[in-house]
Amino acid sequence: MARSPQPFQARKISEHVYWVGAVDWDLKEFHGYLTQRGTTYNAYLVLADKITLIDTVKKPYYDEMMARIASVIDPADIALIVSNHAEADHSGCLPETIAAVRPERVLASPKGVQTLQDLFGLGDRVEAVTPGGWLDVGGLPMQFVETRMVHWPDSMVSYLGGDGILFSQDAFGMHLAGSERFADDYDRATLLHEAEKYYANIVLPYSAQVGKVLDAVPTLGWDIRMIAPDHGPIFRTPADIGWILTQYRRFVEQTVTPRAVVVYDTMWHSTERMAKVVAEGLAAAGVGVRVFCLNGTHRSDIMTAVMNAGALVLGSPTLNGQPYPTLADFLTYAKGLKPRHKIGAVFGSYGWTPKCYDELAASLKAMEVELVSEPVLSRYSAKPEDLMACLNLGRTVGKALQQRCGREPAHGRDDRANQGKPQ
């Protein structure tokens, strides 16, 4: 029987699988993370003998998902629903979907069963898969592997044999809305930026667990011909699959690079002048530098740069004896994301008391950032000798970073700049 016309159409991605998700063009913030390009909520329909829906979508997009399903089949024909990840952008409309579809079974990881109960009170409507076990969905084998804390306790991935598809939930995802469904429809620079930003602001704290999963995948004997995440484009070519796996290995290892990030805010521009001179000192030592003022730069963009840098240098004015509020906000956010293998230093201007710089230094130490220089502080306004001290702070951090990277510190310009200058 012909399907009735639908405003939203499913997209076939393999012999047996359709994309039936939703596009959120307007999402601009997610978990305190700026998402300028919107996102997708990816759900997948497997047309096996037992028709299977992999994940659902955020609740406001239920009608869009159901219309895409109805463009291919009668939604009532869905026999199985698999919840790889219980976060609300993938399970938000699960109760409504269950009520409409009345599937034979709803499957989740053991932790997922409890999480879905806590979220929606689904009780015994959801059953736990056997971790590592296989399920015949009607002529096609599917295996479920737990990936706890990548990035929730309930997280798991599903592998569809035959089509060779890894449904990876949030792993390998990115917030990138678009009508294009596949990674090879995008330029690599866009993919790299959004993959880095997603990892730095969502997955970074769980890098140890991600590394274990990456190590385990080759032992499973999977013939992965497609990676289908819950956000962003699908990886379908060998080149793109190899590329995203290589990037994730790099993200996990957080290899020290000769790049530094200077993060500051300013009240009367004294700390701003100091920040620019610190950057000059870093550059003189042969280190790549990015400078961010928190007045106008979002914390999530800064964290993307921090993940790829080997040094983090903080500058702040003092307000009521405390670090400037934007610095406190950034440090709270960064501490939770747990970047590793960084060195750093602090600087800034104060009027009455410099005690806030002890707090900044303590915050960096709590993040396991090794301080390689004494703070450089100026009273009220940065004077010439303060700026020269900032230049030397930048050089010190830069040389230490070069040594960590196994490179000789830059000479030439750096040594000439030292001649006759205050140390």
N, C-alpha and C positions, 0 to 999 in steps of 0.2 A: 504494500500500500504506500502511495506517495506521501512523503512528509508534508505537513502544512508549512507555508512560508513563515520564516522567523526573522525578526529584526537583527539578530546576532547569529552568525554562522560559526560552526565548528571548523577547525583547520586540521586536515589530515597530516600527521607527522611521520607515520610509518605504516607498514602494511596493516596493522591491527589497531593503531592508536590514533586518537584525535585529541587535539588541544581544545578544551572547553572552558577555559578560564575567563578572566575579566581584566580589562585595562582600566587602571585608575590614573587618568591623565592629570588629575588635580592634586594628588598627594604632594605636599611640600615639606612635611616633617614626620619623622618616624622614630620613636624612642629617643627624642632629643637630637636626632640626626637629620640634617637638611637634605631633602630629596627633590632637588630642582627639576629632575626629569620624570617625576611621577614613578609609577611602578606597575607591575602586573601581578595578579594573583592567579597562578597557574594551577589548573585542575586538568586531569587527563582521563579519557574514556577509553577503556580497553575492550574492543569488540571480539571477545572470546566467546565460547559457548556459554560461559557464565559472565555476562557483561559486568565489567568492574570499573568503578569510579575511584581514581586516586586523588585524594584530598578534595576539599571544597574551596570556597572563597570567602572573603570578608562579607559579613552579613548584608550590607547594603547592595552587594552585587549578586545576590541570590538569583534574581530574575534574569540577569544577563547570562549567568552560568546555565540556568535551566533552559533558556532559549537556545543556547548553543547545543546542549544535549538533544533537545527536541528537534534540532535541524538534521539529526542523524538517526535517532531512534526514539521510541516512546520511552520517556524516563522511567515508566513503571517496569520496563524490561531489565533495569539494573538489578543484578543479583547480589553483588558484593560492593561494599564501600571500604576503602582502606584509608585510614588516617595516619599518615607518616609523621605528622607534627600537629600538636594540639593548640598551638598559638592561634589567637582569634582571627588573624588574617587568613588562616587556612581551615579553620573549623567553625568560624562564626555562624555559618548557616547550616552546619551539620544537623542540628535538631530538625530544622524545617525540611532539609533534604530527606532525612530518614522518614519523616511523616508523609512526605509526598511520594517517595519512591517505594517504601516498605520493602527494603532489600531482605534477602535471606539472612545475610550476616553483615555485621559491621566489625572491622578488624583494626586493632591498634597494638602497639607494644604493651607489655605489662604495665609500664609506668604510664603509658598513654591512656589505658583504661581508667586508672585512678584520676588522672588529670581531667579527662572528659567528664568523669563523674563530678569532680569538684567544680568544673565550669558550668555544666549543663544538667547535672542530675540524671544522666542517662542510665544509671543503674546497670542491670545485667544486659542492656541492649547492645553493649559493646563487649567483644570478647578478645582476649589476648592471643596474639600469634605466638608460635614457638620461635624464639630468637634463633636465627640461623636455619630455620626450617623452610621447607618448600611447600607450596600449595598449587595444585592443578586447578587453574581457573577455567578449565574446559578446553583442553587441547594446547594450552600454553602454561609452562611452569613459571611460578613466581617465588622468589626467595626474599625473606625479610631479615635484615641485619640491624641490630640495635646500634645506634650512634649516640649514646648518652652524652649529654652536654655538648652536642654539636647541633644546635646551641641550647636546647632545653633537655631536662632529664628524660622526657618521653621520646625524644627524637629517634627515628629509624629511617632506613632507606629500603626501597623495594627494587628488585631486579627482575625484569621481564625477559625470560628466555625466549628464543625464537627471534624476536625483534631486537634483542640485545640492548634494551633500554634500562638505564639506571635512573630511577625516580629518586632524586637526591635531596628532596625537601629543601631546606634553606641553604645547604652547602652548594657552592658554585653559583649562587644566585647573585642578583644585583637589582637595585631599584632603577629600572629603565623602562618607561612606558613606550609603546610603539606598536604600529600595525605589523611590523616585521616580527616573525616568530623565531628566527634562527640567528645564531651568532654570526654566521657568514654573510648576513645581510647588513652588518654594521662594520665600521672601520675599527681596527684594533685599538687605536688610541682611546676611543670612546669606551670600548669594552674594558681596557686596562684601568682607566680612571674609575669607572663605576665598580669594577670588581675589587679594586684596592679600597675604595671608600666603604663598600659594604663590609669587607672583611675587617677593616680597621675599626669600624664603629659598631659591629654586631658580633663578629666571630672571634676577634682578637683574644679575649680573655680565655678562650677555650682551645688555644693553639696546641697544647699538649695532647688533648683528646683528638683534635683533627689529625695530628701527626700519626697517632696510633691507627686511625682509620685509613689514612693513606698507605701506611705500611701493610695493613691487613688486606686491602683490596686485591693486590696481585695474587694472594694465596687462595682466593675464592674461586678461581677458575672461570670468571665471567668474561664473556666476549662482548665488551662494551662498545657498541656502535653509536650510542647516543646518550648524552647526559641531559636529563630533563629536570631542572630545578623548579622550585615553587615561586621564584621571582625571576623576571628577566628572560633573556633569550635562551634557546635550546642549542646545545652543542651537538652538531651532527656530522661534522667532517673529522677524519683522523687528525688533521692539523689543528683544528680548534679544540678537540678533546685533549690532545697532547699539550697544547698551549695552556689551557686552564689548569690542568693537573700540575704543570711546571710552575705556574704562578702560585698555586696553593702551597706547594712545597717551599717556595721562597717566602711566602707570608708566614708559614709555620716557623721557619728557622730564624726569621728576623735578623738576617745577617747584617753585621755592622757595616755601614757604608760611610764614605767620606762626605756626608751631608749633615748640615746642622739646621735646626729650626730655632728662631728667636721669637718668643711670644711675649708681648707686653701690652700694657695700657698706660695711659698718661692723663694727667690733669692739666698741667700748665706747660706741657711739651718738653720738660726737662728729661723725663724718662724716654720720651720719643727720640730726642737727640742722642741719648746714650745708646739706645737700641741700634740706631743706624751706625754708630761708631763700632759697637761690638761686632756688627755684621762685617764692617770693613776689616777688622782684625781677623775674623774667621776666613774671609776671602783671601787675605794676605798670606794665610797659612796653607792656602791651596784647597780649601774646603768649599763645597757648594753650599749656599745659604738661601734660606727663605725666611722672610721677616713678616710677622703677622701682628697687626694691632687688633686687639679684641673688640675695639669699638668699630664694628662694621665687618668683622670676619667671624663666621660661624665656627663653633668649637669642633664640629664634625669635619669641616674642611681642614682644620689645623691637625686633627688627629690622623687624617690620611697622610699628611706630610710627615708627622712624627713617626708613624710606623715605618716609613722608608728612610728615616734619618738615624744617624748614630749619636747625635748630641741634641739636647734640649736646654736652651738658655732662657731664663725667665726674668722679666723686668717689670717692676711695679712701683707706682707711687704708694705712699702710706695714707690711709684714710681712717681716722679715729683709732690709730695705733694698730690697724689691721692691713693686710694686703688689700688691694683694690678689689671690689666685689666681683668684677669680671675674671680676675685671676683665681679667686676662690671657686667660682663656678667651673672654670676650665679644669682646675686641678681635681675637683671632685669627680668630674666626668672622666678625666684621663686616668685617675687612680683606679677606677672600676674596670677600665679596659686593659690594664696591666701590660703596657708596652715593656719590652725587655731589651737588655744589652745597650743601655744608654749611658752617656756621661753628660755632665751639665754644670751649670753655675747660675748665680743670681746677681741682679744689680737693680738699682733704682734710686729714686729721690725721696727724701723725707724732710719733714719740718721739725717736729718736736722730738720724736723718738724713732730709732731705727729697728725696734724689736720685731717688726713684722717680717724682716728678712730672715730671722731665725725660723719663723713659721714656713716661709717659702722653702728654705733649705730642708726643713724637716719633712715637708711634703714630698720633695724630690727623693729624699732618702727612703721614705715610705714606699715609693714606687721603684726602689732599688736602682735609682739613678746615682751613679758615682760622681760626687762633686770633685772637680779637678782644679778649682781655683777658689780663692777667698772672694767673698762678695765685694763688689765695687759700689759704694754708696756716695751720694752727693747730698749736701744739705741745701734744701730749697731749690737751687738751680745749679745745673752741671757747669762747673768751671773748667778752664782749659786743662788743668791737671786731672780732673775727674774724667774728662773725655780721653785723655791719653791712657789713663788707667783702664778705661773701657776697651781701648784699642788693644792693650796688652792682655786683657781678659780674653778677648776674642782669639788672639794669637795663641794663648795658653791652651784654650779649649781645642782650637784647631790642630795644634801640634799633637796634643794627646790623642785626638781622634785619628790623625794620620798614623800614629804609632799603633793604635788598635787595629787599624786596617792593614797593618804590615807594610805601610808605605813610609818612605823617608819624608820628614817634614819639609815643606817648601822652603827654599832659601831665597836667594836673589832678592826679590822685592821685599820680603819679610826682613832680611838682615839689613838692607839699606834703610828700611823704614825705622829700624831700631837705632840707627846711628844718631847720637846726640839727643835722643828723646828720653823723657823721664820713664823710668821702669817701675 
